[in-house]
Amino acid sequence: MPLRKWIDSANNAIEGILYAAKTQRHLRYHFYSAVAILVLSYILGVGRTDFLIISIAVILVLLSEMINTAIEYVVDMISQEHSEKARVAKDVAAGAVLITAFGAAVLGYIILFPYFSRAFEQGIYIAKHSKEEITLIAVILVLIIVVVLKAYSGKGHPLRGGMPSGHSAIAFSAWVAVTYITESFIASLLSFLLSVLIAQSRIAVKAHTPLEVIAGAVLGSGLTLLLFIIFY
């Protein structure tokens, strides 16, 4: 029962993320910006500490946008007629998002400017990363893309149904990562079989259609393979 409740709670939380991404245009823009900034940081070879600061700034922007959305819905529910106090509450929440986004932009400029300057002086080249770092960015990007695609498809519960299958995407992303990290045929084969079993289970419990599972598998494996080709 505790596991079942935890899964339900996680499902509801992800449902909230997908609903916000589907209904809030600005949140989708923030997701696109997050992907662009993370990939750009990897290309420029941003240091570990700088990357951590940028990641925290990105998380804060997404968090503030979602809190702003929640406040707007609560205000509309409580005050269905025009109210000056309701307007002030919405404006203050929107102001919090603006301050967070502006602060993140300033941080991004301060951190990334030296890397851009170096690229301008020495020429642009793609920085190389460890297998573990590439695996991390692959998982993050796969999750973000799954959220955005499910928001656009507009159907299915986040952990049950919808295009594409997030379970399949993560499972096959892990398969490619295990293949590169271990460089072992046996480990790769076992990981692939496990990924297939996970994908098949989504069809067996009627959580996804075969097309949704295949789409997730192609997304996860293809994106992870591309990142390893570029950055390793």
Backbone hydrogen bonds in HBPLUS format (Angstrom, degrees):
<---DONOR---> <-ACCEPTOR-->    atom                        ^
c    i                          cat <-CA-CA->   ^        H-A-AA   ^      H-
h    n   atom  resd res      DA  || num        DHA   H-A  angle D-A-AA Bond
n    s   type  num  typ     dist DA aas  dist angle  dist       angle   num
A0005-LYS N   A0001-MET O   2.85 MM   4  6.10 156.6  1.90 157.2 163.2     1
A0006-TRP N   A0002-PRO O   2.87 MM   4  6.10 153.6  1.94 145.7 153.5     2
A0007-ILE N   A0003-LEU O   2.90 MM   4  6.14 159.8  1.94 151.4 156.5     3
A0008-ASP N   A0004-ARG O   2.99 MM   4  6.20 157.7  2.04 143.7 149.9     4
A0009-SER N   A0005-LYS O   2.86 MM   4  6.08 156.2  1.92 148.2 154.8     5
A0010-ALA N   A0006-TRP O   2.88 MM   4  6.12 161.3  1.92 150.8 155.9     6
A0011-ASN N   A0007-ILE O   2.82 MM   4  5.99 153.4  1.89 146.4 154.6     7
A0012-ASN N   A0008-ASP O   2.91 MM   4  6.17 156.0  1.97 147.5 153.1     8
A0013-ALA N   A0009-SER O   2.95 MM   4  6.20 154.6  2.02 146.8 154.1     9
A0014-ILE N   A0010-ALA O   2.93 MM   4  6.16 162.4  1.96 152.1 156.2    10
A0015-GLU N   A0011-ASN O   2.87 MM   4  6.03 146.4  1.98 141.3 151.8    11
A0016-GLY N   A0012-ASN O   3.00 MM   4  6.30 145.8  2.12 140.9 149.1    12
A0017-ILE N   A0013-ALA O   3.11 MM   4  6.53 149.4  2.20 142.6 150.7    13
A0018-LEU N   A0014-ILE O   2.90 MM   4  6.18 165.1  1.92 155.1 158.2    14
A0019-TYR N   A0015-GLU O   2.86 MM   4  6.03 157.5  1.91 148.0 154.7    15
A0020-ALA N   A0016-GLY O   2.97 MM   4  6.09 162.2  2.00 146.4 151.3    16
A0021-ALA N   A0017-ILE O   2.89 MM   4  6.10 159.0  1.93 148.7 155.2    17
A0022-LYS N   A0018-LEU O   2.85 MM   4  5.99 144.4  1.98 142.8 152.6    18
A0023-THR N   A0019-TYR O   2.95 MM   4  6.09 155.8  2.01 150.8 156.3    19
A0024-GLN N   A0020-ALA O   2.82 MM   4  5.49 149.2  1.92 147.4 153.7    20
A0028-ARG N   A0024-GLN O   3.30 MM   4  6.72 154.8  2.37 149.1 155.5    21
A0029-TYR N   A0025-ARG O   3.07 MM   4  6.44 153.4  2.14 147.1 154.7    22
A0030-HIS N   A0026-HIS O   2.92 MM   4  6.24 146.8  2.03 143.5 152.9    23
A0031-PHE N   A0027-LEU O   2.94 MM   4  6.28 147.4  2.05 145.6 154.4    24
A0032-TYR N   A0028-ARG O   2.95 MM   4  6.29 160.1  1.99 152.0 157.0    25
A0033-SER N   A0029-TYR O   2.86 MM   4  6.11 157.9  1.91 146.7 153.2    26
A0034-ALA N   A0030-HIS O   2.84 MM   4  6.02 148.8  1.94 141.6 150.4    27
A0035-VAL N   A0031-PHE O   3.03 MM   4  6.35 161.0  2.07 153.2 156.5    28
A0036-ALA N   A0032-TYR O   3.00 MM   4  6.27 165.3  2.02 151.6 155.6    29
A0037-ILE N   A0033-SER O   2.83 MM   4  5.98 165.3  1.86 154.4 158.1    30
A0038-LEU N   A0034-ALA O   2.97 MM   4  6.07 165.5  2.00 151.5 155.5    31
A0039-VAL N   A0035-VAL O   3.02 MM   4  6.15 168.1  2.04 153.3 156.7    32
A0040-LEU N   A0036-ALA O   2.89 MM   4  5.96 160.4  1.93 146.9 153.4    33
A0041-SER N   A0037-ILE O   2.86 MM   4  5.99 153.2  1.93 145.2 152.6    34
A0042-TYR N   A0038-LEU O   3.12 MM   4  6.40 150.1  2.22 142.8 150.2    35
A0043-ILE N   A0039-VAL O   2.94 MM   4  6.25 154.8  2.00 149.8 157.3    36
A0044-LEU N   A0040-LEU O   2.93 MM   4  6.15 161.1  1.97 154.1 158.0    37
A0045-GLY N   A0041-SER O   3.08 MM   4  6.05 118.1  2.48 131.5 145.8    38
A0046-VAL N   A0041-SER O   3.00 MM   5  5.25 173.9  2.00 156.5 157.5    39
A0045-GLY N   A0042-TYR O   3.28 MM   3  5.09 143.7  2.42  92.5 102.9    40
A0127-ALA N   A0043-ILE O   2.98 MM  84  5.29 168.5  1.99 134.6 138.4    41
A0051-PHE N   A0047-GLY O   2.80 MM   4  5.93 157.8  1.85 153.8 160.9    42
A0052-LEU N   A0048-ARG O   2.93 MM   4  6.15 149.0  2.03 144.0 152.6    43
A0053-ILE N   A0049-THR O   3.04 MM   4  6.36 155.7  2.10 150.0 155.8    44
A0054-ILE N   A0050-ASP O   2.99 MM   4  6.26 162.6  2.02 151.6 156.2    45
A0055-SER N   A0051-PHE O   2.89 MM   4  6.05 159.0  1.93 147.7 153.6    46
A0056-ILE N   A0052-LEU O   2.99 MM   4  6.22 157.7  2.04 148.1 153.6    47
A0057-ALA N   A0053-ILE O   3.00 MM   4  6.25 158.2  2.05 148.4 154.5    48
A0058-VAL N   A0054-ILE O   2.94 MM   4  6.22 156.0  2.00 151.0 157.4    49
A0059-ILE N   A0055-SER O   2.94 MM   4  6.19 160.4  1.98 149.8 155.1    50
A0060-LEU N   A0056-ILE O   2.93 MM   4  6.17 157.4  1.98 150.4 156.3    51
A0061-VAL N   A0057-ALA O   3.09 MM   4  6.34 152.4  2.17 146.4 153.1    52
A0062-LEU N   A0058-VAL O   3.09 MM   4  6.39 168.0  2.10 155.3 157.6    53
A0063-LEU N   A0059-ILE O   2.84 MM   4  5.99 158.5  1.89 150.2 157.2    54
A0064-SER N   A0060-LEU O   2.87 MM   4  5.99 162.5  1.90 147.1 151.5    55
A0065-GLU N   A0061-VAL O   3.07 MM   4  6.25 155.2  2.13 148.1 154.5    56
A0066-MET N   A0062-LEU O   3.10 MM   4  6.33 154.3  2.16 146.8 153.2    57
A0067-ILE N   A0063-LEU O   2.95 MM   4  6.20 159.3  1.99 153.2 159.2    58
A0068-ASN N   A0064-SER O   2.93 MM   4  6.04 153.9  2.00 142.2 149.7    59
A0069-THR N   A0065-GLU O   3.03 MM   4  6.27 150.4  2.12 139.5 147.1    60
A0070-ALA N   A0066-MET O   2.97 MM   4  6.28 159.0  2.02 148.3 153.5    61
A0071-ILE N   A0067-ILE O   2.92 MM   4  6.17 158.8  1.96 151.1 156.7    62
A0072-GLU N   A0068-ASN O   2.99 MM   4  6.22 157.7  2.04 148.2 153.9    63
A0073-TYR N   A0069-THR O   3.10 MM   4  6.40 159.4  2.15 151.5 156.1    64
A0074-VAL N   A0070-ALA O   3.01 MM   4  6.25 159.4  2.06 150.3 156.1    65
A0075-VAL N   A0071-ILE O   2.89 MM   4  6.05 163.7  1.91 154.2 158.6    66
A0076-ASP N   A0072-GLU O   2.96 MM   4  6.14 161.4  2.00 147.4 152.6    67
A0077-MET N   A0073-TYR O   2.96 MM   4  6.10 145.5  2.08 141.6 151.0    68
A0078-ILE N   A0074-VAL O   2.96 MM   4  6.19 155.6  2.02 150.7 156.6    69
A0079-SER N   A0075-VAL O   2.78 MM   4  5.74 167.8  1.79 155.7 160.1    70
A0087-ARG N   A0083-SER O   3.04 MM   4  6.33 154.3  2.11 144.9 151.7    71
A0088-VAL N   A0084-GLU O   2.96 MM   4  6.24 156.7  2.01 146.9 153.1    72
A0089-ALA N   A0085-LYS O   2.94 MM   4  6.17 160.0  1.98 147.4 152.5    73
A0090-LYS N   A0086-ALA O   3.07 MM   4  6.32 159.9  2.11 149.0 153.6    74
A0091-ASP N   A0087-ARG O   2.90 MM   4  6.11 159.6  1.94 150.4 156.7    75
A0092-VAL N   A0088-VAL O   2.86 MM   4  6.03 160.0  1.90 154.5 159.3    76
A0093-ALA N   A0089-ALA O   3.08 MM   4  6.26 159.7  2.12 143.9 149.4    77
A0094-ALA N   A0090-LYS O   2.87 MM   4  6.10 159.1  1.92 149.7 155.9    78
A0095-GLY N   A0091-ASP O   2.79 MM   4  5.97 146.6  1.90 142.0 152.2    79
A0096-ALA N   A0092-VAL O   2.96 MM   4  6.28 143.7  2.10 144.1 153.2    80
A0097-VAL N   A0093-ALA O   3.24 MM   4  6.64 150.1  2.33 142.9 150.0    81
A0098-LEU N   A0094-ALA O   3.02 MM   4  6.36 155.5  2.08 146.8 153.7    82
A0099-ILE N   A0095-GLY O   2.91 MM   4  6.17 162.4  1.94 153.5 157.1    83
A0100-THR N   A0096-ALA O   3.02 MM   4  6.18 162.1  2.06 145.5 150.6    84
A0101-ALA N   A0097-VAL O   2.86 MM   4  6.04 164.3  1.88 153.4 157.9    85
A0102-PHE N   A0098-LEU O   2.84 MM   4  5.96 160.1  1.88 149.8 155.8    86
A0103-GLY N   A0099-ILE O   2.86 MM   4  6.01 160.7  1.89 148.2 153.8    87
A0104-ALA N   A0100-THR O   2.91 MM   4  6.10 154.5  1.97 145.7 153.0    88
A0105-ALA N   A0101-ALA O   2.93 MM   4  6.16 151.9  2.01 144.6 152.1    89
A0106-VAL N   A0102-PHE O   2.98 MM   4  6.27 156.5  2.04 150.0 155.9    90
A0107-LEU N   A0103-GLY O   2.94 MM   4  6.17 166.1  1.96 151.2 154.9    91
A0108-GLY N   A0104-ALA O   2.83 MM   4  5.99 159.0  1.87 146.7 153.2    92
A0109-TYR N   A0105-ALA O   2.93 MM   4  6.14 153.0  2.00 145.0 151.9    93
A0110-ILE N   A0106-VAL O   2.95 MM   4  6.21 166.9  1.97 156.2 159.1    94
A0111-ILE N   A0107-LEU O   2.92 MM   4  6.09 163.1  1.95 154.2 158.7    95
A0112-LEU N   A0108-GLY O   2.85 MM   4  5.75 164.6  1.88 147.3 152.6    96
A0113-PHE N   A0109-TYR O   2.98 MM   4  5.55 147.9  2.08 141.9 147.5    97
A0115-TYR N   A0112-LEU O   3.03 MM   3  5.25 118.5  2.42 102.9 118.6    98
A0116-PHE N   A0112-LEU O   2.91 MM   4  6.22 157.8  1.96 160.3 167.5    99
A0117-SER N   A0113-PHE O   2.83 MM   4  6.02 158.6  1.88 155.6 162.2   100
A0118-ARG N   A0114-PRO O   2.92 MM   4  6.09 154.9  1.98 142.2 148.5   101
A0119-ALA N   A0115-TYR O   2.96 MM   4  6.16 155.8  2.02 143.4 150.2   102
A0120-PHE N   A0116-PHE O   2.90 MM   4  6.13 147.0  2.01 145.3 154.3   103
A0121-GLU N   A0117-SER O   3.02 MM   4  6.26 149.9  2.12 145.3 153.1   104
A0122-GLN N   A0118-ARG O   2.81 MM   4  5.84 165.5  1.83 155.6 159.7   105
A0123-GLY N   A0119-ALA O   2.80 MM   4  4.89 129.2  2.06 125.7 134.3   106
A0129-HIS N   A0231-PHE O   2.91 MM 102  5.76 151.1  1.99 148.4 153.6   107
A0134-ILE N   A0130-SER O   3.08 MM   4  6.38 159.0  2.13 152.1 157.7   108
A0135-THR N   A0131-LYS O   2.95 MM   4  6.15 153.9  2.02 145.1 152.5   109
A0136-LEU N   A0132-GLU O   3.04 MM   4  6.29 154.5  2.11 145.4 151.6   110
A0137-ILE N   A0133-GLU O   3.11 MM   4  6.42 167.6  2.13 152.9 154.4   111
A0138-ALA N   A0134-ILE O   2.92 MM   4  6.01 148.9  2.02 145.4 154.7   112
A0139-VAL N   A0135-THR O   3.04 MM   4  6.28 159.5  2.08 151.0 154.7   113
A0140-ILE N   A0136-LEU O   3.11 MM   4  6.38 164.7  2.14 152.1 156.3   114
A0141-LEU N   A0137-ILE O   2.94 MM   4  6.05 167.2  1.96 148.2 151.8   115
A0142-VAL N   A0138-ALA O   2.90 MM   4  6.00 160.6  1.94 149.5 155.5   116
A0143-LEU N   A0139-VAL O   3.00 MM   4  6.15 162.1  2.04 148.8 153.3   117
A0144-ILE N   A0140-ILE O   3.02 MM   4  6.28 162.3  2.05 151.1 155.8   118
A0145-ILE N   A0141-LEU O   2.92 MM   4  6.07 168.6  1.94 153.5 156.7   119
A0146-VAL N   A0142-VAL O   2.92 MM   4  6.06 156.5  1.98 148.0 154.7   120
A0147-VAL N   A0143-LEU O   3.00 MM   4  6.22 159.7  2.04 148.7 153.9   121
A0148-VAL N   A0144-ILE O   2.98 MM   4  6.28 162.9  2.01 153.7 157.8   122
A0149-LEU N   A0145-ILE O   2.88 MM   4  6.02 167.6  1.90 153.0 156.6   123
A0150-LYS N   A0146-VAL O   2.89 MM   4  5.99 160.3  1.93 150.3 155.8   124
A0151-ALA N   A0147-VAL O   2.93 MM   4  6.07 146.9  2.04 142.1 151.8   125
A0152-TYR N   A0148-VAL O   3.02 MM   4  6.33 149.5  2.12 146.6 154.2   126
A0153-SER N   A0149-LEU O   2.88 MM   4  6.12 152.0  1.96 146.2 154.5   127
A0154-GLY N   A0150-LYS O   2.98 MM   4  6.07 151.8  2.07 142.7 149.2   128
A0157-HIS N   A0160-ARG O   2.77 MM   3  4.72 134.3  1.98 156.2 141.9   129
A0160-ARG N   A0157-HIS O   2.86 MM   3  4.72 153.2  1.93 104.9 113.2   130
A0165-SER N   A0212-GLU O   3.07 MM  47  5.41 155.3  2.13 132.6 124.9   131
A0169-ALA N   A0165-SER O   3.06 MM   4  6.26 156.8  2.11 145.0 151.9   132
A0170-ILE N   A0166-GLY O   2.99 MM   4  6.19 167.1  2.00 155.2 156.8   133
A0171-ALA N   A0167-HIS O   2.92 MM   4  6.01 161.2  1.96 148.4 154.6   134
A0172-PHE N   A0168-SER O   2.95 MM   4  6.04 169.1  1.97 152.8 154.9   135
A0173-SER N   A0169-ALA O   3.00 MM   4  6.03 141.3  2.15 137.0 148.2   136
A0174-ALA N   A0170-ILE O   2.89 MM   4  6.09 154.2  1.96 147.1 153.5   137
A0175-TRP N   A0171-ALA O   3.03 MM   4  6.36 143.6  2.17 137.4 147.8   138
A0176-VAL N   A0172-PHE O   3.21 MM   4  6.43 161.7  2.24 143.8 145.8   139
A0177-ALA N   A0173-SER O   3.06 MM   4  6.31 162.0  2.10 148.1 153.6   140
A0178-VAL N   A0174-ALA O   2.80 MM   4  5.97 162.0  1.83 153.9 158.4   141
A0179-THR N   A0175-TRP O   3.01 MM   4  6.21 154.3  2.08 146.0 153.1   142
A0180-TYR N   A0176-VAL O   3.09 MM   4  6.41 156.8  2.15 150.4 155.3   143
A0181-ILE N   A0177-ALA O   2.85 MM   4  6.01 165.3  1.87 155.6 160.4   144
A0182-THR N   A0178-VAL O   2.93 MM   4  5.79 170.1  1.93 148.8 152.1   145
A0183-GLU N   A0179-THR O   3.00 MM   4  5.41 143.1  2.14 127.9 139.0   146
A0188-SER N   A0184-SER O   2.96 MM   4  6.08 157.8  2.01 146.1 152.9   147
A0189-LEU N   A0185-PHE O   2.81 MM   4  5.97 158.4  1.86 149.0 155.2   148
A0190-LEU N   A0186-ILE O   2.91 MM   4  6.13 167.2  1.93 155.5 158.4   149
A0191-SER N   A0187-ALA O   2.94 MM   4  6.03 158.1  1.99 144.1 150.7   150
A0192-PHE N   A0188-SER O   2.84 MM   4  6.03 152.4  1.92 146.3 154.3   151
A0193-LEU N   A0189-LEU O   2.91 MM   4  6.17 160.6  1.95 151.8 156.7   152
A0194-LEU N   A0190-LEU O   2.95 MM   4  6.16 156.7  2.00 146.5 153.0   153
A0195-SER N   A0191-SER O   2.94 MM   4  6.16 151.9  2.02 143.2 151.0   154
A0196-VAL N   A0192-PHE O   2.91 MM   4  6.21 154.5  1.97 149.9 156.8   155
A0197-LEU N   A0193-LEU O   2.94 MM   4  6.21 155.2  2.00 147.0 153.6   156
A0198-ILE N   A0194-LEU O   2.95 MM   4  6.23 155.5  2.01 147.8 154.2   157
A0199-ALA N   A0195-SER O   2.93 MM   4  6.17 162.1  1.97 149.1 154.1   158
A0200-GLN N   A0196-VAL O   2.78 MM   4  5.96 160.2  1.81 150.6 156.7   159
A0201-SER N   A0197-LEU O   2.88 MM   4  6.01 146.7  1.99 142.3 151.2   160
A0202-ARG N   A0198-ILE O   3.27 MM   4  6.58 140.6  2.43 141.6 150.4   161
A0202-ARG N   A0199-ALA O   3.18 MM   3  5.35 130.4  2.43  98.1 110.5   162
A0203-ILE N   A0200-GLN O   3.11 MM   3  5.21 128.3  2.39  97.0 110.3   163
A0204-ALA N   A0200-GLN O   2.86 MM   4  6.14 155.3  1.92 148.9 156.9   164
A0205-VAL N   A0201-SER O   3.03 MM   4  6.14 155.2  2.09 146.9 150.5   165
A0207-ALA N   A0202-ARG O   2.89 MM   5  5.25 143.0  2.03 158.6 169.4   166
A0208-HIS N   A0202-ARG O   3.11 MM   6  5.61 146.4  2.23 135.2 133.6   167
A0206-LYS N   A0203-ILE O   2.98 MM   3  4.87 153.4  2.05 102.4 109.3   168
A0212-GLU N   A0209-THR O   3.09 MM   3  5.26 117.7  2.50 101.7 116.2   169
A0213-VAL N   A0209-THR O   3.09 MM   4  6.40 155.9  2.15 155.3 162.4   170
A0214-ILE N   A0210-PRO O   2.89 MM   4  6.09 162.3  1.92 152.2 157.1   171
A0215-ALA N   A0211-LEU O   2.88 MM   4  6.03 158.6  1.92 146.7 153.0   172
A0216-GLY N   A0212-GLU O   3.04 MM   4  6.21 154.2  2.11 139.5 146.0   173
A0217-ALA N   A0213-VAL O   2.93 MM   4  6.20 158.0  1.98 149.5 155.6   174
A0218-VAL N   A0214-ILE O   2.90 MM   4  6.13 162.7  1.93 155.0 159.0   175
A0219-LEU N   A0215-ALA O   2.94 MM   4  6.07 160.1  1.98 146.4 152.5   176
A0220-GLY N   A0216-GLY O   2.89 MM   4  6.04 176.3  1.89 155.9 156.9   177
A0221-SER N   A0217-ALA O   3.01 MM   4  5.99 167.7  2.02 149.2 152.5   178
A0222-GLY N   A0218-VAL O   2.83 MM   4  5.46 150.1  1.92 135.9 146.1   179
A0223-LEU N   A0219-LEU O   3.00 MM   4  5.85 165.9  2.02 145.0 149.6   180
A0224-THR N   A0220-GLY O   3.20 MM   4  6.14 161.1  2.24 140.4 146.1   181
A0225-LEU N   A0221-SER O   2.93 MM   4  5.95 159.0  1.97 145.8 152.1   182
A0226-LEU N   A0222-GLY O   2.97 MM   4  6.11 156.5  2.02 145.0 151.7   183
A0227-LEU N   A0223-LEU O   3.00 MM   4  6.25 157.2  2.05 148.6 154.2   184
A0228-PHE N   A0224-THR O   3.04 MM   4  6.30 156.2  2.10 148.7 154.7   185
A0229-ILE N   A0225-LEU O   2.95 MM   4  6.18 157.5  2.00 149.8 156.2   186
A0230-ILE N   A0226-LEU O   2.98 MM   4  6.20 152.7  2.06 147.2 154.4   187
A0231-PHE N   A0227-LEU O   2.88 MM   4  5.89 171.7  1.89 153.7 156.4   188
A0232-TYR N   A0228-PHE O   2.94 MM   4  5.11 149.0  2.04 133.6 138.7   189
